[in-house]
């Protein structure tokens, strides 16, 4: 029928699209050329694109095994009973992820210090990540006493690694818990930012005050000179002799520098004040 013929290309296209999505995922043989986490990320990305179910992700994951990875998965009968994608992914990560030696992790943790441009929040997150890799590298099931001891070590390393100015503030508060230490460090960090903003603004304020003081002093001097000029003019008129020998006094404004008026009558000065 016409409807059947029209629907066949659509079904073929859909199957082709699904096949192409699977081709986007490379084979994984357990080698170092493709890390296990990157391989799993590719599967998740393609699965999200194709809206795959958990069962479909598990099936395709198994189909993409090769070499050592395939041998590892098939060698343990218990692996065949795993039905959750995340459970299989966790086993693969534990087996194939290149582990950093414990001695290296301890060295990184003990020498961890806050960078010059690193915020308290970033530094605390880095400390916590390193500590988690050390304390929970084995069994994650820990009792309360062990967790408290780990938190004490994290707190000690955090305070020791803080910048000097922030560390002094935190030590003065004598925090008991890790969260209290982080909160105190965040408060001091914020105070330092506010002080820096204030210090950056002070030079501009000082410059404005100096300019204002100099302007007022200049106006005061101009007024004194103007009064002296007026006094000299009056004295000259009183002692000048007959009309033919008198010279008309020409006033010069000490504010704008233009002759013909005094500073007290300067229009530019009045405009400047408004």
C-alpha positions, 0 to 999 in steps of 0.5 A, a space after each residue: 500500500 502507499 502508506 507502507 511504502 511511505 513509511 519504509 524510508 522513515 524506519 530505515 532512516 531511524 535504524 541508520 541514525 541509531 547505528 551511527 550513534 553506536 559508531 560514535 563510541 570507540 572500542 575500549 581495550 584497557 590501554 592508556 590511549 583512551 582513559 576509562 573515564 573518557 570512554 565512559 563519558 563518551 557512552 554517557 554523551 551518546 546515550 543522552 543524545 539517543 535517549 537510551 535506557 539503562 539496559 541499552 547502555 549496559 548492552 552497548 558497553 559490553 559490545 565495546 569491550 576488547 582486549 584486556 577489558 573484555 577478558 577482565 569483564 568475562 573472567 569474573 562470573 559475578 560481573 554477568 549478574 550486574 544490571 546497572 550501568 553505574 555498577 559496571 562503570 565503578 568496577 571498570 574505574 577501580 580496575 583500569 584507572 591509573 592510580 596515584 601512589 599513596 605516598 604521592 598523594 600524602 606528599 601532595 596533601 602535606 605540602 598543599 598551600 593556598 595560592 596567591 590568587 586562590 580563594 579560600 573556597 577553592 583552596 578548601 575544595 582542593 584540600 578536601 579532594 586530596 584528603 578524600 583520595 587518601 582517607 577513603 581510597 579503600 573502604 568508604 564505610 567508616 565509623 564516626 571516630 575515624 571520620 572525626 579524626 580525618 576531619 581534624 587532619 583536614 582542618 589542620 592542613 587547611 589552617 597550615 596552608 592558608 595565607 599568613 594574614 588569613 591564618 592568623 585571623 583563623 587561629 585567633 578564633 580558635 575554631 574546633 571544627 573544620 567548617 568553623 575554620 572555613 567560615 572564619 577564613 571566608 570572613 577574613 577574606 571578605 574583610 581583606 577585599 573590603 579593605 583593599 577597595 577602601 585603600 584603592 579609593 582613598 588616593 582619589 579622595 585625598 587628591 580631591 581634598 588637596 585640590 579643593 584646599 589649593 583652590 580655596 587658598 588661591 581664591 583667598 590670595 586673589 581677594 587680598 590682591 584685589 583689595 590691595 589693587 583697589 587701595 592703590 588705585 584710590 591712593 593714586 587718584 587722591 595724590 595724582 595732581 591736576 586733571 591733565 597729569 592723571 592717568 585712568 586706572 585700568 583694573 585687571 581681574 585676578 580670577 580670569 586675567 581679563 582687564 576692565 573689571 575686578 574679581 568681585 564682579 567677575 562673571 566667570 567666577 560667579 558661573 564657576 560657583 554655580 
